[in-house]
């Protein structure tokens, strides 16, 4: 009985992986898997955005298609799941609202996962300085990142709120949460590249999961009109 109670009250380590996923590709999946394994996460939740604040909506297909492609792509991985929280919320998809939803009052430990390109622009995010008071952050960096001088790893406005722990090689926020800069395998794949190939009628095999490729073909997504 005691063991059962301890199991039920055990804190889970959960990764939150938000993105437009327009469409999801193997780079997304491989990155999430490497982060899950490195940080011993119990689960990685993929969170497709409804109206991303930093992207032109005319380039983004309907959320129902992006949601379904993510669902199909992660179906075979028992550690991956999906949340529709941003799709069910009206207005723009702000990460601060999503983190408050998951982290507020929960006993689990959360890690917000994002790419290096997104992290460079984080000063443009809504209430960006408060993001780091809600959970840990994991930035997926390209190989060779560790050669970057420590002092230049953070956007300038964030440096007063962080201290670098040389022993653990991690940035520590005033709140106590950590910011990890983790190198992952670099797959030269982007959603933009996938869309451009589809528009030209070229193959996207081995860039996206077979399920995604089949869905794109079935629904004629990203094809050039006219």
N, C-alpha and C positions, 0 to 999 in steps of 0.2 A: 504493500500500500504506500509506504514511504517513497519507494523508487518511482512509483507511478505519479505521485504528487510532484516529485522533483522533475520528472520528465515533462509534466504539464506546465510547470512554471519556468522551465528553462528558457532563457532569452534567446531568441533567434537572431541571426545576423542576416539582414536583408538588403540586397542591392536594389536601388531604384534607377532604372535606365530610361530616361525620357528622350524623345526625339520625334522628328516628323516621320521618319521611316517611309520615305517617298521615292522609291520603295526600300524595304529592308533588304540588306545584302549580306554576303558572307563576312565582310569586315565587321559589321555590327555583331554578328553571332560569335565570331571567333574572339573578338575583344571581350564580350560579356563572359564567355566561357573561361578565358584566361584570368579575368578579374575574380570570377567566382572561385576558381581553384586556388589562386594565390591568397585570397583573403578568407578562405574557408567559409564562404557564404552559404547559408541554408537555402537561399532562394534569390533569384534575380527577377524583378518585376519590370517588364517592358511597358512603357507608358506612352502610347502615341498621342501627340498633341493635336488639338482641334484647330486652333488658329494661332500658329506660332508668331510671336511679336516681331521677329527679325527676318521674316521671309515673305516674299511676294506671293499672295494667295493664288494668283493665276497660274503659278507653276506647280501647285499642289492639288493632287486629285482628291476626290471625295473621301472623307474620313472612313467611311464604311469599307472601302477597298483597302486602305492602308491597314486598318484594324484586322481585316480578314487575312491579309498577307502575313502580318506578324503572327497571328494565331496559327496559321498553317506552318510557318517557318520554325516555330518553337515547339510544336506539338510532340516531337520525339525526345525532347530533353525534359526529364522529370524535375529539374531544378529551375526551369524557366516557367514564368506565368505572365499573364497580361492583365492590365487594369484599364478600364474605360473612364477613369475619374476625370480626365481632362476633356474627354469627348462629351461627357454628360453635364459639364459645367458650362454655362453660357459665357460668351465673351472670349477674350484672348487667353491663351494658356500660359499662365505665369508660374514658374517653378516655385516661387515662394508660397503660393497657395497650395500647390501639390505637396510640398514638404510639410507644411502645417497640417494638412489632412492626414498624412501618414504618421508623422512623428509626434503630434500632439497627444499626450496622455498615454502613449504606447510604452510597454515595457521592453519591446524589442529594440535592437540596435540597428540603425539605418545608415547606409552608405549611398550617397548620391553619385552616380557614375556619369561622367561626361567626357567628351573628346577634347584633345588639346586645342583644336580650332575654336571650339565653343568657349573654353576657359579663357582664351586670350581676349574674348569680347565680353567677359562677365561683368565688367564695370558698366555695361549698357543695360544690364538686366534690372528688372524692378526690385527695389529694396535689396540690392545685391549684397550689401554688407551684413544684412540680417540673415542671409542664407546660411552662413557658417555658424550661427548660434543654434541651429536646428538639428544637425546631424554631421557625420563625417563626410568628406568629399574624396572621391578617387578620380584623378584626371588620367586618362589613357594617353600616354605620351609615345612618340615615335622613337625607334632605336637611336641611340646616340644622345638622348636627352640628358643623361647623367653628366655629360661633359660640359653642360651649360653651367656657368657660374651661379652659385646659390643665390647671390644677391639679385639676379635677373630673372629668377623663376616665377615671381609673383608680379601681378600688375601693381604699379606704384602706390595706388590708394589703399591697397590691402596690407602693405608691409607693416604699418604701425600696429595692426591687430594680431600679427603672427610672430612667433619665434621659431627658429629652426633648431630642432634637436639633432645634434651631430651624431650622437650615439645610435639613435633609432632611424636617422635619416628621414625625418618627417617634419612637416610644418605643424605647429600647435597653435590653435586659435586661443584667444583670451577666454573663450567659453569652455575650453578644454577639449573641444572636438579637433580631430586631426584632418590634415589635408595631405593626401598621398599623391605623389606624382609617379605613376607606375608605367614603365616601358612595356609595351606589348608588341607582338609580332606585327609587322607592318604589311598589310595587304593593300596594294594600290587600287582600291575600289572606292567609288563614291556613288551616292544615289544620282548625282548629276550625270556621271559617266554612264550609268545604266540607262537613264532616261534618253540620253543622246543616242545611244546605240539602238534602242528600241525605235526611236523616231526615224532613224535611218534604215530601219528594217534589218539590222544586223543582230547576230547572236549575243545573248547575255549568259549563255551556258558557262558554268564554273565561276560566275560572278555573283549569282544569286542562288538560293536553294532551288532544287527542282520544283518544289511546290509553288514558289514565287514565280518561276518561269512559266509554269503551266497556267497560273492564274492570270498573268499578264497577257498571255496568248488568248485565253478563253474570253477575256473581257475587252481585249483590244486597247489596253491602257497605254498611254504615252505615245501612241502612234500619231504621225503627222496627219492633220486633218486636211481634207480637200484634195 
